[in-house]
Amino acid sequence: MLRFKLRERIADYEFRERKRMQLQDLASATGLNRMTLSKLVNQHGPNVQTHVLDKLCSYFGCRIEDLVEHVADAGDAAAAAPQPATTNPRE
Protein backbone atom coordinates (compact mmCIF):
# COMPACT_ATOMS: atom_id res chain seq x y z
CA MET A 1 0.00 0.00 0.00
CA LEU A 2 1.17 3.53 -0.64
CA ARG A 3 1.10 6.04 2.19
CA PHE A 4 0.81 9.67 1.18
CA LYS A 5 2.55 12.13 3.47
CA LEU A 6 0.75 15.29 2.37
CA ARG A 7 -0.28 16.09 5.93
CA GLU A 8 3.42 16.09 6.96
CA ARG A 9 4.39 18.34 4.04
CA ILE A 10 1.63 20.79 5.01
CA ALA A 11 2.81 20.74 8.65
CA ASP A 12 6.40 21.46 7.53
CA TYR A 13 5.14 24.37 5.42
CA GLU A 14 3.08 25.78 8.30
CA PHE A 15 6.04 25.57 10.67
CA ARG A 16 8.45 27.15 8.18
CA GLU A 17 6.08 29.93 7.05
CA ARG A 18 4.42 30.41 10.47
CA LYS A 19 0.94 30.43 8.99
CA ARG A 20 -1.90 27.92 8.57
CA MET A 21 -2.56 26.30 5.24
CA GLN A 22 -6.04 25.15 4.32
CA LEU A 23 -6.54 22.57 1.59
CA GLN A 24 -8.36 25.23 -0.44
CA ASP A 25 -5.21 27.42 -0.29
CA LEU A 26 -3.11 24.52 -1.54
CA ALA A 27 -5.66 23.75 -4.25
CA SER A 28 -5.58 27.35 -5.47
CA ALA A 29 -1.77 27.48 -5.43
CA THR A 30 -1.33 24.21 -7.32
CA GLY A 31 -4.39 24.17 -9.57
CA LEU A 32 -5.45 20.82 -8.09
CA ASN A 33 -8.99 19.97 -7.01
CA ARG A 34 -9.60 20.35 -3.27
CA MET A 35 -11.34 16.95 -3.14
CA THR A 36 -8.25 15.28 -4.63
CA LEU A 37 -6.14 16.81 -1.87
CA SER A 38 -8.69 15.81 0.74
CA LYS A 39 -8.52 12.19 -0.42
CA LEU A 40 -4.73 12.26 -0.15
CA VAL A 41 -4.92 13.55 3.42
CA ASN A 42 -7.83 11.46 4.72
CA GLN A 43 -8.04 8.15 2.83
CA HIS A 44 -5.81 5.09 2.89
CA GLY A 45 -4.40 4.22 -0.52
CA PRO A 46 -6.30 6.60 -2.81
CA ASN A 47 -5.80 6.34 -6.56
CA VAL A 48 -3.66 9.33 -7.56
CA GLN A 49 -2.43 10.38 -10.99
CA THR A 50 1.25 11.18 -11.46
CA HIS A 51 0.60 14.79 -12.49
CA VAL A 52 -0.92 15.39 -9.03
CA LEU A 53 2.23 14.10 -7.34
CA ASP A 54 4.37 16.16 -9.71
CA LYS A 55 2.50 19.38 -8.88
CA LEU A 56 2.74 18.71 -5.13
CA CYS A 57 6.46 17.94 -5.30
CA SER A 58 7.02 21.14 -7.30
CA TYR A 59 4.99 23.23 -4.86
CA PHE A 60 6.67 21.88 -1.71
CA GLY A 61 10.10 21.63 -3.32
CA CYS A 62 10.41 18.00 -2.26
CA ARG A 63 11.28 14.65 -3.76
CA ILE A 64 8.67 11.96 -4.40
CA GLU A 65 10.06 9.97 -1.44
CA ASP A 66 9.09 12.89 0.81
CA LEU A 67 5.50 12.67 -0.37
CA VAL A 68 4.90 8.93 -0.84
CA GLU A 69 6.17 5.81 0.87
CA HIS A 70 5.44 2.13 0.42
CA VAL A 71 4.06 0.34 3.47
CA ALA A 72 3.61 -3.40 3.34
CA ASP A 73 0.13 -4.69 4.14
CA ALA A 74 -0.17 -7.43 6.74
CA GLY A 75 -1.03 -9.88 3.95
CA ASP A 76 1.87 -8.63 1.84
CA ALA A 77 4.37 -9.28 4.62
CA ALA A 78 3.86 -13.05 4.37
CA ALA A 79 4.12 -12.96 0.59
CA ALA A 80 7.25 -10.80 0.72
CA ALA A 81 9.04 -13.09 3.19
CA PRO A 82 12.12 -14.73 1.69
CA GLN A 83 11.39 -18.16 0.29
CA PRO A 84 13.71 -21.04 1.17
CA ALA A 85 16.11 -22.01 -1.56
CA THR A 86 15.06 -25.07 -3.46
CA THR A 87 17.60 -27.62 -4.54
CA ASN A 88 17.63 -28.96 -8.02
CA PRO A 89 17.42 -32.79 -7.83
CA ARG A 90 19.29 -33.05 -11.15
CA GLU A 91 22.48 -31.60 -9.72
A tleap script that builds the chain and sets N, CA, C and O, in Angstrom:
source leaprc.protein.ff14SB
mol = sequence {
  NMET LEU ARG PHE LYS LEU ARG GLU ARG ILE
  ALA ASP TYR GLU PHE ARG GLU ARG LYS ARG
  MET GLN LEU GLN ASP LEU ALA SER ALA THR
  GLY LEU ASN ARG MET THR LEU SER LYS LEU
  VAL ASN GLN HIE GLY PRO ASN VAL GLN THR
  HIE VAL LEU ASP LYS LEU CYS SER TYR PHE
  GLY CYS ARG ILE GLU ASP LEU VAL GLU HIE
  VAL ALA ASP ALA GLY ASP ALA ALA ALA ALA
  ALA PRO GLN PRO ALA THR THR ASN PRO ARG
  CGLU
}
set mol.1.N position { 0.854 -1.174 0.000 }
set mol.1.CA position { 0.000 0.000 0.000 }
set mol.1.C position { 0.902 1.239 0.000 }
set mol.1.O position { 1.989 1.233 0.577 }
set mol.2.N position { 0.442 2.266 -0.638 }
set mol.2.CA position { 1.166 3.531 -0.643 }
set mol.2.C position { 0.602 4.446 0.438 }
set mol.2.O position { -0.613 4.561 0.604 }
set mol.3.N position { 1.490 5.081 1.153 }
set mol.3.CA position { 1.095 6.038 2.192 }
set mol.3.C position { 1.507 7.422 1.703 }
set mol.3.O position { 2.676 7.669 1.405 }
set mol.4.N position { 0.536 8.312 1.625 }
set mol.4.CA position { 0.810 9.673 1.177 }
set mol.4.C position { 1.057 10.557 2.386 }
set mol.4.O position { 0.281 10.548 3.341 }
set mol.5.N position { 2.138 11.318 2.339 }
set mol.5.CA position { 2.551 12.134 3.472 }
set mol.5.C position { 2.276 13.621 3.231 }
set mol.5.O position { 3.087 14.481 3.574 }
set mol.6.N position { 1.123 13.900 2.639 }
set mol.6.CA position { 0.749 15.285 2.369 }
set mol.6.C position { 0.548 16.057 3.661 }
set mol.6.O position { 0.933 17.222 3.757 }
set mol.7.N position { -0.046 15.421 4.646 }
set mol.7.CA position { -0.283 16.094 5.932 }
set mol.7.C position { 1.050 16.561 6.544 }
set mol.7.O position { 1.127 17.653 7.107 }
set mol.8.N position { 2.096 15.730 6.431 }
set mol.8.CA position { 3.416 16.091 6.964 }
set mol.8.C position { 4.032 17.249 6.186 }
set mol.8.O position { 4.658 18.132 6.773 }
set mol.9.N position { 3.853 17.245 4.849 }
set mol.9.CA position { 4.393 18.345 4.041 }
set mol.9.C position { 3.684 19.651 4.386 }
set mol.9.O position { 4.320 20.704 4.441 }
set mol.10.N position { 2.372 19.593 4.620 }
set mol.10.CA position { 1.627 20.793 5.014 }
set mol.10.C position { 2.115 21.276 6.378 }
set mol.10.O position { 2.300 22.476 6.575 }
set mol.11.N position { 2.323 20.363 7.312 }
set mol.11.CA position { 2.807 20.740 8.650 }
set mol.11.C position { 4.183 21.394 8.559 }
set mol.11.O position { 4.441 22.381 9.248 }
set mol.12.N position { 5.068 20.860 7.721 }
set mol.12.CA position { 6.396 21.461 7.534 }
set mol.12.C position { 6.268 22.880 6.984 }
set mol.12.O position { 6.962 23.794 7.431 }
set mol.13.N position { 5.371 23.053 6.006 }
set mol.13.CA position { 5.139 24.370 5.417 }
set mol.13.C position { 4.632 25.345 6.470 }
set mol.13.O position { 5.115 26.473 6.563 }
set mol.14.N position { 3.649 24.905 7.268 }
set mol.14.CA position { 3.078 25.777 8.295 }
set mol.14.C position { 4.124 26.180 9.326 }
set mol.14.O position { 4.140 27.326 9.775 }
set mol.15.N position { 4.987 25.261 9.702 }
set mol.15.CA position { 6.036 25.574 10.670 }
set mol.15.C position { 7.036 26.568 10.079 }
set mol.15.O position { 7.419 27.543 10.725 }
set mol.16.N position { 7.449 26.303 8.846 }
set mol.16.CA position { 8.449 27.151 8.184 }
set mol.16.C position { 7.908 28.557 7.912 }
set mol.16.O position { 8.606 29.547 8.133 }
set mol.17.N position { 6.668 28.643 7.436 }
set mol.17.CA position { 6.078 29.934 7.053 }
set mol.17.C position { 5.342 30.615 8.197 }
set mol.17.O position { 4.967 31.782 8.085 }
set mol.18.N position { 5.132 29.896 9.300 }
set mol.18.CA position { 4.420 30.414 10.469 }
set mol.18.C position { 3.010 30.902 10.135 }
set mol.18.O position { 2.558 31.938 10.622 }
set mol.19.N position { 2.332 30.128 9.290 }
set mol.19.CA position { 0.935 30.426 8.986 }
set mol.19.C position { 0.230 29.137 8.601 }
set mol.19.O position { 0.847 28.203 8.089 }
set mol.20.N position { -1.083 29.099 8.859 }
set mol.20.CA position { -1.895 27.925 8.569 }
set mol.20.C position { -2.116 27.791 7.075 }
set mol.20.O position { -2.183 28.782 6.348 }
set mol.21.N position { -2.227 26.558 6.631 }
set mol.21.CA position { -2.555 26.296 5.236 }
set mol.21.C position { -3.804 25.419 5.181 }
set mol.21.O position { -3.816 24.308 5.712 }
set mol.22.N position { -4.823 25.912 4.553 }
set mol.22.CA position { -6.042 25.151 4.315 }
set mol.22.C position { -5.884 24.402 2.995 }
set mol.22.O position { -5.110 24.813 2.131 }
set mol.23.N position { -6.614 23.314 2.843 }
set mol.23.CA position { -6.541 22.572 1.586 }
set mol.23.C position { -6.971 23.435 0.410 }
set mol.23.O position { -6.448 23.286 -0.695 }
set mol.24.N position { -7.922 24.338 0.639 }
set mol.24.CA position { -8.357 25.229 -0.436 }
set mol.24.C position { -7.215 26.140 -0.883 }
set mol.24.O position { -7.086 26.426 -2.073 }
set mol.25.N position { -6.380 26.599 0.062 }
set mol.25.CA position { -5.209 27.419 -0.287 }
set mol.25.C position { -4.248 26.628 -1.164 }
set mol.25.O position { -3.744 27.135 -2.166 }
set mol.26.N position { -4.001 25.378 -0.774 }
set mol.26.CA position { -3.109 24.519 -1.543 }
set mol.26.C position { -3.697 24.227 -2.918 }
set mol.26.O position { -2.975 24.210 -3.916 }
set mol.27.N position { -4.995 23.999 -2.972 }
set mol.27.CA position { -5.662 23.752 -4.251 }
set mol.27.C position { -5.513 24.953 -5.182 }
set mol.27.O position { -5.224 24.792 -6.368 }
set mol.28.N position { -5.707 26.140 -4.652 }
set mol.28.CA position { -5.577 27.355 -5.466 }
set mol.28.C position { -4.145 27.551 -5.951 }
set mol.28.O position { -3.923 27.945 -7.096 }
set mol.29.N position { -3.185 27.280 -5.091 }
set mol.29.CA position { -1.773 27.483 -5.432 }
set mol.29.C position { -1.271 26.473 -6.457 }
set mol.29.O position { -0.393 26.789 -7.259 }
set mol.30.N position { -1.822 25.258 -6.436 }
set mol.30.CA position { -1.328 24.207 -7.324 }
set mol.30.C position { -2.220 23.957 -8.534 }
set mol.30.O position { -1.788 23.330 -9.501 }
set mol.31.N position { -3.458 24.441 -8.488 }
set mol.31.CA position { -4.395 24.174 -9.568 }
set mol.31.C position { -5.039 22.796 -9.466 }
set mol.31.O position { -5.680 22.334 -10.410 }
set mol.32.N position { -4.866 22.139 -8.314 }
set mol.32.CA position { -5.454 20.824 -8.095 }
set mol.32.C position { -6.828 20.966 -7.442 }
set mol.32.O position { -7.112 21.974 -6.795 }
set mol.33.N position { -7.666 19.966 -7.612 }
set mol.33.CA position { -8.989 19.973 -7.012 }
set mol.33.C position { -8.874 19.739 -5.502 }
set mol.33.O position { -8.096 18.894 -5.061 }
set mol.34.N position { -9.641 20.480 -4.721 }
set mol.34.CA position { -9.599 20.345 -3.267 }
set mol.34.C position { -9.985 18.943 -2.825 }
set mol.34.O position { -9.420 18.431 -1.859 }
set mol.35.N position { -10.931 18.311 -3.503 }
set mol.35.CA position { -11.342 16.952 -3.140 }
set mol.35.C position { -10.214 15.945 -3.366 }
set mol.35.O position { -10.081 14.988 -2.603 }
set mol.36.N position { -9.415 16.146 -4.390 }
set mol.36.CA position { -8.251 15.277 -4.627 }
set mol.36.C position { -7.285 15.386 -3.462 }
set mol.36.O position { -6.771 14.376 -2.979 }
set mol.37.N position { -7.036 16.603 -3.011 }
set mol.37.CA position { -6.136 16.814 -1.872 }
set mol.37.C position { -6.726 16.229 -0.599 }
set mol.37.O position { -6.003 15.658 0.218 }
set mol.38.N position { -8.026 16.367 -0.428 }
set mol.38.CA position { -8.693 15.814 0.744 }
set mol.38.C position { -8.559 14.295 0.780 }
set mol.38.O position { -8.333 13.723 1.846 }
set mol.39.N position { -8.695 13.641 -0.361 }
set mol.39.CA position { -8.522 12.191 -0.422 }
set mol.39.C position { -7.098 11.794 -0.041 }
set mol.39.O position { -6.895 10.796 0.650 }
set mol.40.N position { -6.128 12.560 -0.483 }
set mol.40.CA position { -4.728 12.265 -0.145 }
set mol.40.C position { -4.485 12.370 1.352 }
set mol.40.O position { -3.722 11.586 1.916 }
set mol.41.N position { -5.122 13.323 1.988 }
set mol.41.CA position { -4.924 13.545 3.418 }
set mol.41.C position { -5.712 12.549 4.264 }
set mol.41.O position { -5.220 12.104 5.301 }
set mol.42.N position { -6.921 12.191 3.844 }
set mol.42.CA position { -7.834 11.456 4.717 }
set mol.42.C position { -8.059 9.977 4.397 }
set mol.42.O position { -8.518 9.234 5.265 }
set mol.43.N position { -7.753 9.535 3.193 }
set mol.43.CA position { -8.040 8.150 2.831 }
set mol.43.C position { -6.766 7.322 2.793 }
set mol.43.O position { -5.672 7.848 2.590 }
set mol.44.N position { -6.926 6.023 2.990 }
set mol.44.CA position { -5.810 5.094 2.888 }
set mol.44.C position { -5.749 4.568 1.463 }
set mol.44.O position { -6.713 3.989 0.961 }
set mol.45.N position { -4.610 4.773 0.818 }
set mol.45.CA position { -4.404 4.221 -0.517 }
set mol.45.C position { -5.283 4.759 -1.612 }
set mol.45.O position { -5.811 3.969 -2.395 }
set mol.46.N position { -5.476 6.086 -1.715 }
set mol.46.CA position { -6.299 6.599 -2.808 }
set mol.46.C position { -5.590 6.423 -4.153 }
set mol.46.O position { -4.366 6.305 -4.205 }
set mol.47.N position { -6.352 6.409 -5.217 }
set mol.47.CA position { -5.798 6.335 -6.565 }
set mol.47.C position { -5.426 7.744 -6.997 }
set mol.47.O position { -6.293 8.612 -7.098 }
set mol.48.N position { -4.141 7.979 -7.254 }
set mol.48.CA position { -3.662 9.326 -7.561 }
set mol.48.C position { -2.887 9.304 -8.874 }
set mol.48.O position { -2.070 8.413 -9.107 }
set mol.49.N position { -3.145 10.277 -9.720 }
set mol.49.CA position { -2.431 10.379 -10.988 }
set mol.49.C position { -1.063 11.026 -10.756 }
set mol.49.O position { -0.872 11.791 -9.811 }
set mol.50.N position { -0.123 10.700 -11.638 }
set mol.50.CA position { 1.250 11.182 -11.464 }
set mol.50.C position { 1.359 12.702 -11.577 }
set mol.50.O position { 2.227 13.300 -10.942 }
set mol.51.N position { 0.499 13.336 -12.369 }
set mol.51.CA position { 0.602 14.792 -12.487 }
set mol.51.C position { 0.257 15.481 -11.159 }
set mol.51.O position { 0.751 16.572 -10.875 }
set mol.52.N position { -0.591 14.837 -10.352 }
set mol.52.CA position { -0.925 15.387 -9.032 }
set mol.52.C position { 0.322 15.353 -8.141 }
set mol.52.O position { 0.648 16.338 -7.479 }
set mol.53.N position { 1.003 14.224 -8.134 }
set mol.53.CA position { 2.228 14.103 -7.341 }
set mol.53.C position { 3.295 15.073 -7.829 }
set mol.53.O position { 4.017 15.665 -7.025 }
set mol.54.N position { 3.394 15.236 -9.139 }
set mol.54.CA position { 4.367 16.157 -9.715 }
set mol.54.C position { 4.107 17.592 -9.266 }
set mol.54.O position { 5.037 18.309 -8.897 }
set mol.55.N position { 2.841 18.010 -9.297 }
set mol.55.CA position { 2.502 19.381 -8.877 }
set mol.55.C position { 2.788 19.596 -7.392 }
set mol.55.O position { 3.274 20.655 -6.997 }
set mol.56.N position { 2.486 18.584 -6.570 }
set mol.56.CA position { 2.735 18.714 -5.129 }
set mol.56.C position { 4.231 18.759 -4.829 }
set mol.56.O position { 4.672 19.550 -3.995 }
set mol.57.N position { 5.006 17.922 -5.499 }
set mol.57.CA position { 6.460 17.943 -5.301 }
set mol.57.C position { 7.039 19.294 -5.729 }
set mol.57.O position { 7.917 19.837 -5.058 }
set mol.58.N position { 6.550 19.829 -6.838 }
set mol.58.CA position { 7.016 21.139 -7.303 }
set mol.58.C position { 6.658 22.236 -6.302 }
set mol.58.O position { 7.481 23.100 -6.001 }
set mol.59.N position { 5.442 22.198 -5.793 }
set mol.59.CA position { 4.994 23.232 -4.860 }
set mol.59.C position { 5.791 23.202 -3.556 }
set mol.59.O position { 6.241 24.240 -3.070 }
set mol.60.N position { 5.962 21.999 -2.994 }
set mol.60.CA position { 6.666 21.884 -1.707 }
set mol.60.C position { 8.184 21.823 -1.868 }
set mol.60.O position { 8.912 21.877 -0.877 }
set mol.61.N position { 8.662 21.714 -3.094 }
set mol.61.CA position { 10.098 21.627 -3.324 }
set mol.61.C position { 10.684 20.364 -2.711 }
set mol.61.O position { 11.754 20.395 -2.103 }
set mol.62.N position { 9.973 19.252 -2.876 }
set mol.62.CA position { 10.413 18.000 -2.265 }
set mol.62.C position { 10.558 16.915 -3.317 }
set mol.62.O position { 10.142 17.077 -4.464 }
set mol.63.N position { 11.150 15.822 -2.909 }
set mol.63.CA position { 11.275 14.649 -3.760 }
set mol.63.C position { 10.058 13.750 -3.558 }
set mol.63.O position { 9.343 13.878 -2.564 }
set mol.64.N position { 9.832 12.857 -4.489 }
set mol.64.CA position { 8.674 11.964 -4.403 }
set mol.64.C position { 8.718 11.132 -3.125 }
set mol.64.O position { 7.671 10.820 -2.557 }
set mol.65.N position { 9.924 10.766 -2.665 }
set mol.65.CA position { 10.057 9.974 -1.437 }
set mol.65.C position { 9.573 10.744 -0.210 }
set mol.65.O position { 9.202 10.142 0.798 }
set mol.66.N position { 9.576 12.070 -0.294 }
set mol.66.CA position { 9.093 12.890 0.811 }
set mol.66.C position { 7.567 12.966 0.843 }
set mol.66.O position { 6.976 13.389 1.837 }
set mol.67.N position { 6.950 12.558 -0.237 }
set mol.67.CA position { 5.498 12.665 -0.370 }
set mol.67.C position { 4.790 11.312 -0.329 }
set mol.67.O position { 3.629 11.224 0.072 }
set mol.68.N position { 5.496 10.259 -0.747 }
set mol.68.CA position { 4.899 8.930 -0.839 }
set mol.68.C position { 5.874 7.895 -0.294 }
set mol.68.O position { 7.078 7.966 -0.541 }
set mol.69.N position { 5.333 6.926 0.453 }
set mol.69.CA position { 6.166 5.806 0.872 }
set mol.69.C position { 5.373 4.512 0.751 }
set mol.69.O position { 4.147 4.503 0.871 }
set mol.70.N position { 6.082 3.437 0.516 }
set mol.70.CA position { 5.445 2.127 0.417 }
set mol.70.C position { 5.427 1.491 1.792 }
set mol.70.O position { 6.452 1.411 2.470 }
set mol.71.N position { 4.243 1.036 2.198 }
set mol.71.CA position { 4.065 0.343 3.474 }
set mol.71.C position { 3.455 -1.014 3.163 }
set mol.71.O position { 2.406 -1.102 2.525 }
set mol.72.N position { 4.112 -2.059 3.613 }
set mol.72.CA position { 3.610 -3.403 3.336 }
set mol.72.C position { 2.340 -3.669 4.124 }
set mol.72.O position { 2.259 -3.356 5.312 }
set mol.73.N position { 1.351 -4.248 3.459 }
set mol.73.CA position { 0.132 -4.690 4.137 }
set mol.73.C position { 0.460 -5.923 4.960 }
set mol.73.O position { 1.470 -6.584 4.719 }
set mol.74.N position { -0.384 -6.234 5.925 }
set mol.74.CA position { -0.166 -7.431 6.739 }
set mol.74.C position { -0.143 -8.673 5.857 }
set mol.74.O position { 0.670 -9.569 6.083 }
set mol.75.N position { -1.005 -8.745 4.871 }
set mol.75.CA position { -1.034 -9.877 3.946 }
set mol.75.C position { 0.170 -9.905 3.027 }
set mol.75.O position { 0.617 -10.975 2.615 }
set mol.76.N position { 0.703 -8.720 2.700 }
set mol.76.CA position { 1.870 -8.633 1.838 }
set mol.76.C position { 3.135 -9.079 2.554 }
set mol.76.O position { 4.072 -9.558 1.916 }
set mol.77.N position { 3.170 -8.927 3.872 }
set mol.77.CA position { 4.372 -9.281 4.623 }
set mol.77.C position { 4.673 -10.765 4.482 }
set mol.77.O position { 5.836 -11.144 4.342 }
set mol.78.N position { 3.654 -11.607 4.516 }
set mol.78.CA position { 3.860 -13.049 4.372 }
set mol.78.C position { 4.310 -13.377 2.952 }
set mol.78.O position { 5.166 -14.240 2.755 }
set mol.79.N position { 3.750 -12.706 1.980 }
set mol.79.CA position { 4.119 -12.959 0.594 }
set mol.79.C position { 5.520 -12.452 0.286 }
set mol.79.O position { 6.212 -13.015 -0.562 }
set mol.80.N position { 5.942 -11.389 0.971 }
set mol.80.CA position { 7.254 -10.799 0.716 }
set mol.80.C position { 8.368 -11.487 1.494 }
set mol.80.O position { 9.542 -11.195 1.270 }
set mol.81.N position { 8.024 -12.389 2.397 }
set mol.81.CA position { 9.044 -13.087 3.189 }
set mol.81.C position { 9.928 -13.916 2.262 }
set mol.81.O position { 9.441 -14.494 1.290 }
set mol.82.N position { 11.221 -13.973 2.558 }
set mol.82.CA position { 12.121 -14.734 1.694 }
set mol.82.C position { 11.714 -16.204 1.653 }
set mol.82.O position { 11.392 -16.799 2.681 }
set mol.83.N position { 11.733 -16.767 0.481 }
set mol.83.CA position { 11.385 -18.165 0.287 }
set mol.83.C position { 12.645 -19.011 0.445 }
set mol.83.O position { 13.724 -18.586 0.032 }
set mol.84.N position { 12.526 -20.192 1.031 }
set mol.84.CA position { 13.706 -21.042 1.174 }
set mol.84.C position { 14.208 -21.466 -0.201 }
set mol.84.O position { 13.431 -21.668 -1.133 }
set mol.85.N position { 15.510 -21.592 -0.298 }
set mol.85.CA position { 16.114 -22.006 -1.564 }
set mol.85.C position { 15.735 -23.446 -1.849 }
set mol.85.O position { 15.764 -24.298 -0.961 }
set mol.86.N position { 15.384 -23.703 -3.081 }
set mol.86.CA position { 15.061 -25.069 -3.456 }
set mol.86.C position { 16.276 -25.683 -4.126 }
set mol.86.O position { 17.020 -25.000 -4.830 }
set mol.87.N position { 16.469 -26.939 -3.909 }
set mol.87.CA position { 17.600 -27.618 -4.541 }
set mol.87.C position { 17.110 -28.304 -5.794 }
set mol.87.O position { 15.983 -28.795 -5.855 }
set mol.88.N position { 17.950 -28.330 -6.766 }
set mol.88.CA position { 17.628 -28.964 -8.020 }
set mol.88.C position { 18.034 -30.430 -7.917 }
set mol.88.O position { 19.220 -30.716 -7.754 }
set mol.89.N position { 17.084 -31.378 -8.006 }
set mol.89.CA position { 17.423 -32.792 -7.829 }
set mol.89.C position { 18.317 -33.324 -8.938 }
set mol.89.O position { 18.893 -34.403 -8.797 }
set mol.90.N position { 18.446 -32.590 -10.040 }
set mol.90.CA position { 19.289 -33.050 -11.145 }
set mol.90.C position { 20.755 -32.757 -10.930 }
set mol.90.O position { 21.598 -33.277 -11.662 }
set mol.91.N position { 21.079 -31.950 -9.960 }
set mol.91.CA position { 22.478 -31.597 -9.721 }
set mol.91.C position { 23.188 -32.601 -8.899 }
set mol.91.O position { 24.375 -32.438 -8.615 }
savepdb mol mol.pdb
quit
